[in-house]
Structures are given as C-alpha cells and as structure tokens.
C-alpha cells in the first residue's frame, strides 16, 4: 500500500510528538493552508535563519505532498519568509519549519505562535525516460526573465555594472553633462576632476 492510500475518505493524519504540540488548523472554511505552530522559543536576528519545531509528524493523503508556505502577515510586517518547504508523503519525522528573517529587527518566536501554513498539493508520479530530442515550442530556450522583461532592456544593461554605467544607460544626455564637468573642473566650483570607478566605495554601499 502506498503512503496515505486508504479505503476511507482522504484525511491529513497527524501525530503529536509532544503534549504541547498544536494540531494544524485552517483559519476559515475556504482557507487553502493549515496553520503550523511553534513548540519552542527562538529569536532570529536580522539575516539569520533557523529550523522551528512543530512537535508534529504527519501523513499526507495519497497523491499529495505537503508544501510549507509563509504566512503573508509575517512576511509583510516583519520580513519573515519560509524556505525548504516540501514534505514528502512517506516522511514520518517531525515537521520543522525553516524561517528566514529578512527584516531589520530581531524576531521572537514563542511556543504557540503560528509560524507557517501547510498546503496539500496534488502531484503526479511518472517514470523518467531519456530521449534524444524534445518537441519544439514557441518559447524555446528562453529562460530567466524571457517572458517578463523586453529583450532590449536586458541587452542594454550588463549583469555586472557600476552605478556610473547604469546611469549612462538610463540617461545618456545627463551622463554627457557629468563628463563635461569632470573634464572642465574650472567651470564647476569644487570639482575634483576625479571620476568614480566601478571599485569605488560608493558602488559598494
């Protein structure tokens, strides 16, 4: 029998690994995710990440997996995001939530706090077959940004560029005026005659 495959109607099976663990709950009738709560106290500094324990083990219904998704309120208000959010149907260990603090302040997590949400998503299991050719499509090999940003915009600004080069690509006329001031410092009081290089400290800030 496959993981979660039962004769009874599908259900998310949950086992408490400790008494104070909180069962996943949905905030409303049509909410897509089940709220996951912490069972521990932890503080995440700005830029820090950590695995937060839930005290739960689960068995996803047959044909699904669990995706751990961020809570919009935590992301918008505090910059708290979720990573590594796939729970396979045959995993029976404790569910842990990887949290990233992308905000500017410490974020404190207390036992009972809702830290993420669990979404059950359907999947298809198929065998892998090696081929020598793939069918052609209109998109072809177009990858990162190929459907969101015009090709002219992508080609006009190199991936590695300085602030000065970026200003030049956006406003050529303004850049010419800046160059003129550098070449003729006597016309602009206080001009140093020194241009900013890509390795200057201004570009690094």
Secondary structure, 3 states (H helix, E strand, C coil): CCCCCCCCCCCCEEEECCCCCCCCECCCCCCCCEEEECCCCEEECCCCEEEEECCEEEECCCCEEEEEECCHHHHHHHCEEEECCEECCCCCCCCEEEEEECCCCCEEECCCCEEEEEEEEECCCCCCCCCCCCCCCCCCCCCCCCCCCCHHHHHHCCCCCCHHHHHHHHCHHHHHHHHHHHHCHHHCCCCCCCCCCCCCHHHHC
